[in-house]
């Protein structure tokens, strides 16, 4: 393997090549970051849009809970009434 001459111009050439590689890597990472940020924002926006359907789901859950509470209260009154009759 032969050694290459280390001249000043070769030294500058190496610096320029390394700088190009460095800038290229930075740009690639910036593109990746931009794409990842865009995807994250889209995910958040999509979650917010689907949140409106969960609001209707919450309303139906509250309605079902109110119905169950009314039935439990009715059964408790019936049990209390039957206990008073026995005593």
Secondary structure, DSSP 4 states (H G I P E B T S, - for coil): -PPPP--HHHHHHHHHHHHHHHHHHHHHHHHHHHHHHHHHHHHHHHHHHHHHHHHHHHHHHHHHHHHHHHHHHHHHHHHHHHHHHH-
